[in-house]
Amino acid sequence: MKFVKTLSLFTVASLFVACGSLKNSSKGSSEGEKLLEVYCSGDEFLNNKEYFRATGIGESMDQMAANKKARSNAQGELAKTLNSTMKIVTDNYVKSSEVNNKEELTEKFEELSRTVVNQQLEGARKICEKYTKTKEGNYKCYMALELSGKEMLAKYNEKIIADPSIKADYDYEKFKKTFDEEMLKLEQKNK
């Protein structure tokens, strides 16, 4: 019986030692790591129900080239978000509408969407721009861009109204409601 008690105490003591070494080993995994600050990032630079937002980073020996790369990367991210959101809006709007030529209407909406997105990207507003210099001597540019959802919707509406074949089957209020729902989903995805 004494042997069983001794064995039990030894087992319990071994568990405490093992748990202690596990705790210490998890501390060791963060040793040598350094927390980095990434400029132009964080909650205030995420999409929300009012704005499409994107960030980009560019690096070059030339400061202006770093800027252009960062802007191009941010615009690329913005374009992906805009295109996917507008596709969802278009699909949901057309599905909910009672239109005879749904397929043709969807194609026209998607074509308009590509045109509007490309035009609007050039007008995206810069909301953050920071520069650093790397230890190699290169410039690094961090940039965040935003595009107003209201402006996007207004430009889209402008294009639709200008096309008589789409205008006949178009209900602005219904389209706006669908767009606003998707903007809200975009914001909630970031939370």
C-alpha positions as CSV (number, residue, x, y, z in Angstrom):
1,M,0.0,0.0,0.0
2,K,2.9,2.3,0.8
3,F,4.3,1.6,-2.6
4,V,1.0,2.6,-4.3
5,K,0.9,5.9,-2.3
6,T,4.5,6.6,-3.2
7,L,3.8,5.8,-6.9
8,S,0.8,8.1,-6.8
9,L,2.7,11.0,-5.3
10,F,5.5,10.5,-7.8
11,T,2.9,10.5,-10.7
12,V,1.3,13.7,-9.4
13,A,4.7,15.4,-8.9
14,S,5.7,14.4,-12.4
15,L,2.5,15.9,-13.8
16,F,3.3,19.2,-12.1
17,V,6.8,19.2,-13.4
18,A,5.6,18.4,-16.9
19,C,2.9,21.1,-16.8
20,G,5.5,23.6,-15.6
21,S,7.9,22.7,-18.5
22,L,5.0,23.0,-21.0
23,K,4.2,26.4,-19.7
24,N,7.8,27.5,-20.0
25,S,8.1,26.0,-23.5
26,S,5.1,28.1,-24.6
27,K,6.9,31.2,-23.4
28,G,9.9,30.2,-25.4
29,S,8.0,30.1,-28.6
30,S,7.6,33.9,-28.6
31,E,11.2,34.6,-27.6
32,G,13.1,36.1,-30.4
33,E,10.0,37.5,-32.0
34,K,9.4,41.2,-32.3
35,L,5.9,42.8,-32.5
36,L,5.7,44.9,-35.6
37,E,3.7,48.0,-36.2
38,V,2.1,47.9,-39.7
39,Y,1.3,51.4,-40.8
40,C,-2.1,52.3,-42.4
41,S,-3.7,49.2,-41.0
42,G,-6.2,48.5,-38.2
43,D,-9.9,48.9,-37.6
44,E,-10.1,52.4,-39.0
45,F,-8.8,51.1,-42.4
46,L,-11.3,48.3,-42.8
47,N,-14.4,48.3,-45.0
48,N,-17.6,49.5,-43.4
49,K,-21.2,50.2,-44.4
50,E,-20.2,53.6,-45.8
51,Y,-16.7,53.0,-47.4
52,F,-14.8,50.5,-49.4
53,R,-11.2,50.5,-48.1
54,A,-8.0,48.8,-48.9
55,T,-4.3,49.0,-48.0
56,G,-1.1,48.3,-49.9
57,I,2.6,48.3,-49.4
58,G,5.3,49.1,-51.9
59,E,9.1,48.9,-51.7
60,S,11.7,50.4,-54.0
61,M,15.0,52.2,-54.1
62,D,13.1,55.1,-55.4
63,Q,10.5,56.8,-53.1
64,M,8.0,57.6,-56.0
65,A,8.3,54.0,-57.3
66,A,7.5,52.7,-53.7
67,N,4.5,55.1,-53.7
68,K,3.2,53.8,-57.1
69,K,3.6,50.2,-56.0
70,A,1.7,50.8,-52.8
71,R,-1.1,52.6,-54.6
72,S,-1.3,49.9,-57.2
73,N,-1.5,47.2,-54.6
74,A,-4.2,49.1,-52.6
75,Q,-6.1,49.7,-55.8
76,G,-5.9,46.0,-56.7
77,E,-7.3,45.1,-53.3
78,L,-10.0,47.7,-53.6
79,A,-10.9,46.5,-57.1
80,K,-11.3,42.9,-55.8
81,T,-13.7,44.0,-53.1
82,L,-15.7,46.3,-55.4
83,N,-16.0,43.7,-58.1
84,S,-17.1,41.0,-55.8
85,T,-19.5,43.2,-53.9
86,M,-21.1,44.6,-57.0
87,K,-21.5,41.1,-58.5
88,I,-23.3,40.0,-55.4
89,V,-25.5,43.1,-55.5
90,T,-26.3,42.6,-59.1
91,D,-27.1,38.9,-58.7
92,N,-29.3,39.5,-55.7
93,Y,-31.1,42.4,-57.4
94,V,-31.8,40.5,-60.6
95,K,-32.9,37.4,-58.7
96,S,-35.4,39.4,-56.7
97,S,-36.7,41.3,-59.7
98,E,-39.4,40.0,-61.9
99,V,-37.7,40.5,-65.3
100,N,-38.2,38.3,-68.3
101,N,-34.6,38.6,-69.6
102,K,-32.7,38.0,-66.3
103,E,-29.6,36.5,-68.0
104,E,-29.2,39.4,-70.4
105,L,-29.9,42.0,-67.6
106,T,-27.3,40.3,-65.4
107,E,-24.7,40.5,-68.2
108,K,-25.4,44.2,-68.8
109,F,-25.2,45.0,-65.1
110,E,-21.9,43.2,-64.8
111,E,-20.5,45.1,-67.8
112,L,-21.6,48.4,-66.3
113,S,-20.1,47.3,-63.0
114,R,-16.6,46.7,-64.5
115,T,-16.8,50.1,-66.2
116,V,-17.8,52.0,-63.1
117,V,-15.3,50.2,-60.9
118,N,-12.4,51.0,-63.2
119,Q,-13.5,54.7,-63.4
120,Q,-14.0,55.0,-59.7
121,L,-10.7,53.4,-58.7
122,E,-8.8,56.4,-60.1
123,G,-10.8,58.6,-57.8
124,A,-10.2,56.6,-54.7
125,R,-9.2,58.9,-51.8
126,K,-5.9,58.4,-50.0
127,I,-6.6,58.2,-46.2
128,C,-3.2,57.1,-45.0
129,E,0.4,57.3,-46.4
130,K,3.5,56.5,-44.4
131,Y,7.1,55.9,-45.5
132,T,9.9,54.0,-43.9
133,K,13.5,53.3,-45.0
134,T,14.7,49.7,-44.8
135,K,18.1,48.7,-43.5
136,E,19.0,48.0,-47.1
137,G,18.3,51.6,-48.0
138,N,15.0,51.0,-49.8
139,Y,11.9,53.1,-49.4
140,K,8.8,51.4,-48.1
141,C,5.4,53.1,-48.6
142,Y,2.3,52.0,-46.7
143,M,-1.0,53.3,-48.1
144,A,-4.7,53.1,-47.5
145,L,-7.4,54.1,-49.9
146,E,-11.1,54.5,-49.6
147,L,-14.0,54.9,-51.9
148,S,-17.5,56.1,-50.8
149,G,-20.2,53.5,-51.2
150,K,-22.7,56.4,-51.9
151,E,-20.4,57.7,-54.7
152,M,-20.1,54.2,-56.1
153,L,-23.9,53.7,-56.1
154,A,-24.5,57.2,-57.6
155,K,-22.0,56.5,-60.5
156,Y,-23.6,53.1,-61.0
157,N,-27.1,54.6,-61.1
158,E,-25.9,57.3,-63.6
159,K,-24.7,54.6,-66.0
160,I,-27.8,52.5,-65.6
161,I,-30.1,55.5,-66.3
162,A,-28.0,56.3,-69.4
163,D,-28.7,52.8,-70.9
164,P,-32.4,52.6,-72.1
165,S,-32.3,48.8,-72.3
166,I,-31.5,48.5,-68.6
167,K,-33.4,51.5,-67.4
168,A,-36.8,50.0,-68.4
169,D,-36.3,47.1,-65.9
170,Y,-34.5,49.1,-63.2
171,D,-35.9,50.0,-59.8
172,Y,-33.4,52.3,-58.0
173,E,-34.9,51.9,-54.5
174,K,-34.7,48.1,-54.7
175,F,-31.2,48.2,-56.1
176,K,-30.1,50.7,-53.4
177,K,-31.6,48.4,-50.7
178,T,-29.7,45.5,-52.0
179,F,-26.5,47.5,-52.2
180,D,-26.9,48.8,-48.6
181,E,-27.5,45.2,-47.3
182,E,-24.2,44.1,-49.0
183,M,-22.3,47.1,-47.5
184,L,-23.6,46.1,-44.0
185,K,-22.5,42.5,-44.6
186,L,-19.1,43.8,-45.7
187,E,-18.8,45.8,-42.4
188,Q,-19.9,42.8,-40.3
189,K,-17.4,40.5,-42.0
190,N,-14.6,42.8,-40.6
191,K,-15.8,42.6,-37.0
